[in-house]
Amino acid sequence: MPEIQEHGDERMKAVIMDSYGTPDVLELRDVAKPTPKADQVLVRVLAASVNDWDWALLRGAPVNRLLSGLFRPRVHILGCDIAGRVEAVGGGVTAFRPGDEVYGDLSSSGFGAFAEYVCAPETGLAHKPAGMTFEQAAAIPQAGMLAVQGLIDVGLIKSGQKVLLNGAGGGVGTFALQIARLYGVEVTVVDKPGKLDVLRAMGADHVIDYLKEDFTKGGKRYDLILDVKTTRSPFAYARALTPNGTYVTVGGSMPRLLQTLVLGPLLARLYHKHVRIVGLKPNKDLAYMNQLFEAGDLQPVMDGSYKLSDLPEALRFFGTGDHKGKIIVTMA
Ligand SMILES: NC(=O)c1ccc[n+]([C@@H]2O[C@H](COP(=O)([O-])OP(=O)(O)OC[C@H]3O[C@@H](n4cnc5c(N)ncnc54)[C@H](OP(=O)(O)O)[C@@H]3O)[C@@H](O)[C@H]2O)c1
């Protein structure tokens, strides 16, 4: 994890987390501007977006504490997804130059997006297409990769299938809906009433309000289910699958994810139904996202934006779950 330096000649503003807790523990402070190492790129961050991992890290969810410090967080500046302009590069960097417009997910390189500057490894960044705004670019990396990897790499989505997206109104779901439609599948989306109109307007064929209907009990069967919440047992999800169908989860309740891991082989052997968990490969498919965007096939759904100083409010909004698509934070 990169250390924050309180002292240094060049300064920047960053939102600092010294302890786990509610968004009230976050503090906008002046800290030293980071200096890139040989393999790093210094990015002037112009936009960032909020992810579930920021929320979980802030709250100090038990699993996160195992990775990020039992009692006090080792990550002091939250934020995975950035978009901005290259300010300087280390001596070993070949893919980027000062002035390049870039974006990427920093979750595998120590976070740090909610600041005016951050250092990122060059492998953690992609060039931003000129027609994509910094806000749009900041929306894409983590949620977009989970949607692509969940549907395509793990779910092996095929034309003509019946596909259900559970938790479709958030970051991953709104990307997944757009990608699924490119495959010519019939898409059913599940979320709360306030989000279903947007999803319908984006081309969802069927909508289910999860407050009124449990899609695992309705008798309908799907060839592929992509879930961002995983609140039920793998047997319930298997019930909603066609023979040989696949359930793919990107995240959710830890006990349920463990059940999915343990019981998956049994479900495959007994019922020929497949349950899979996505392991995020950060930034792997950003070139594909660029292609989709430039072809007019991808429009990030955004909520906000919030100023960096209003990050606590942005995170509070994320915590309500009422956001549609991605919550954006801008630094300019
Ligand atoms: N696999 C990996 O390597 C990896 C890496 C990073 C993140 N993740 C995971 O990826 C997920 C991020 O998803 P996201 O960015 O799309 O989150 P998000 O923006 O919070 O969206 C989640 C959506 O699900 C809805 N929802 C809540 N409870 C639901 C339920 N019981 N049934 C159906 N929908 C429900 C939410 O609406 P309401 O809350 O308003 O109801 C919201 O619209 C998280 O689970 C995170 O842990 C996984």
The ligand as a Tripos MOL2 file, in Angstrom:
@<TRIPOS>MOLECULE
LIG
   48    52     1     0     0
SMALL
NO_CHARGES

@<TRIPOS>ATOM
      1 N1        -15.3710  -10.6660   -7.9510 N.am      1 LIG1
      2 C1        -14.4720   -9.7040   -7.7580 C.2       1 LIG1
      3 O1        -13.2680   -9.8880   -7.9460 O.2       1 LIG1
      4 C2        -14.9920   -8.3400   -7.3470 C.ar      1 LIG1
      5 C3        -14.1930   -7.2030   -7.4120 C.ar      1 LIG1
      6 C4        -14.7410   -5.9700   -7.0580 C.ar      1 LIG1
      7 C5        -16.0720   -5.9020   -6.6530 C.ar      1 LIG1
      8 N2        -16.8060   -7.0370   -6.5850 N.ar      1 LIG1
      9 C6        -18.2320   -7.0430   -6.2100 C.3       1 LIG1
     10 O2        -18.9760   -6.5170   -7.3000 O.3       1 LIG1
     11 C7        -20.2110   -6.0030   -6.7970 C.3       1 LIG1
     12 C8        -20.3540   -4.5650   -7.2590 C.3       1 LIG1
     13 O3        -21.5600   -4.3810   -7.9000 O.3       1 LIG1
     14 P1        -22.0590   -2.9520   -8.3420 P.3       1 LIG1
     15 O4        -20.8920   -2.0560   -8.5530 O.co2     1 LIG1
     16 O5        -23.0080   -3.1260   -9.4450 O.co2     1 LIG1
     17 O6        -22.8160   -2.4770   -7.0190 O.3       1 LIG1
     18 P2        -23.9380   -1.3850   -6.8870 P.3       1 LIG1
     19 O7        -23.6700   -0.2200   -7.7810 O.co2     1 LIG1
     20 O8        -24.1080   -1.1450   -5.4180 O.co2     1 LIG1
     21 O9        -25.2690   -2.0910   -7.4510 O.3       1 LIG1
     22 C9        -25.9370   -3.1120   -6.7780 C.3       1 LIG1
     23 C10       -27.4020   -3.0740   -7.1770 C.3       1 LIG1
     24 O10       -28.0690   -4.1900   -6.6020 O.3       1 LIG1
     25 C11       -29.3060   -3.7500   -6.0370 C.3       1 LIG1
     26 N3        -29.7240   -4.6730   -4.9920 N.ar      1 LIG1
     27 C12       -29.5290   -4.5880   -3.6420 C.ar      1 LIG1
     28 N4        -30.0540   -5.6750   -3.0370 N.ar      1 LIG1
     29 C13       -30.5970   -6.4400   -4.0000 C.ar      1 LIG1
     30 C14       -31.2910   -7.6770   -3.9910 C.ar      1 LIG1
     31 N5        -31.5180   -8.3580   -2.8680 N.pl3     1 LIG1
     32 N6        -31.7340   -8.1580   -5.1670 N.ar      1 LIG1
     33 C15       -31.5050   -7.5040   -6.3250 C.ar      1 LIG1
     34 N7        -30.8450   -6.3230   -6.4010 N.ar      1 LIG1
     35 C16       -30.3910   -5.8060   -5.2550 C.ar      1 LIG1
     36 C17       -28.9500   -2.3740   -5.5290 C.3       1 LIG1
     37 O11       -30.1260   -1.5990   -5.3320 O.3       1 LIG1
     38 P3        -30.6710   -1.2170   -3.8470 P.3       1 LIG1
     39 O12       -29.5300   -1.3280   -2.8740 O.co2     1 LIG1
     40 O13       -31.1850    0.1800   -4.0060 O.co2     1 LIG1
     41 O14       -31.7260   -2.1800   -3.5650 O.co2     1 LIG1
     42 C18       -28.1000   -1.8360   -6.6710 C.3       1 LIG1
     43 O15       -28.9070   -1.2910   -7.7060 O.3       1 LIG1
     44 C19       -20.1210   -6.0850   -5.2850 C.3       1 LIG1
     45 O16       -20.7950   -7.2460   -4.8630 O.3       1 LIG1
     46 C20       -18.6240   -6.2050   -5.0310 C.3       1 LIG1
     47 O17       -18.3210   -6.8340   -3.8290 O.3       1 LIG1
     48 C21       -16.2920   -8.2260   -6.9500 C.ar      1 LIG1
@<TRIPOS>BOND
     1     1     2 1
     2     2     3 2
     3     2     4 1
     4     4     5 ar
     5     4    48 ar
     6     5     6 ar
     7     6     7 ar
     8     7     8 ar
     9     8     9 1
    10     8    48 ar
    11     9    10 1
    12     9    46 1
    13    10    11 1
    14    11    12 1
    15    11    44 1
    16    12    13 1
    17    13    14 1
    18    14    15 2
    19    14    16 1
    20    14    17 1
    21    17    18 1
    22    18    19 2
    23    18    20 1
    24    18    21 1
    25    21    22 1
    26    22    23 1
    27    23    24 1
    28    23    42 1
    29    24    25 1
    30    25    26 1
    31    25    36 1
    32    26    27 ar
    33    26    35 ar
    34    27    28 ar
    35    28    29 ar
    36    29    30 ar
    37    29    35 ar
    38    30    31 1
    39    30    32 ar
    40    32    33 ar
    41    33    34 ar
    42    34    35 ar
    43    36    37 1
    44    36    42 1
    45    37    38 1
    46    38    39 2
    47    38    40 1
    48    38    41 1
    49    42    43 1
    50    44    45 1
    51    44    46 1
    52    46    47 1
@<TRIPOS>SUBSTRUCTURE
     1 LIG1         1 GROUP 0 **** ****
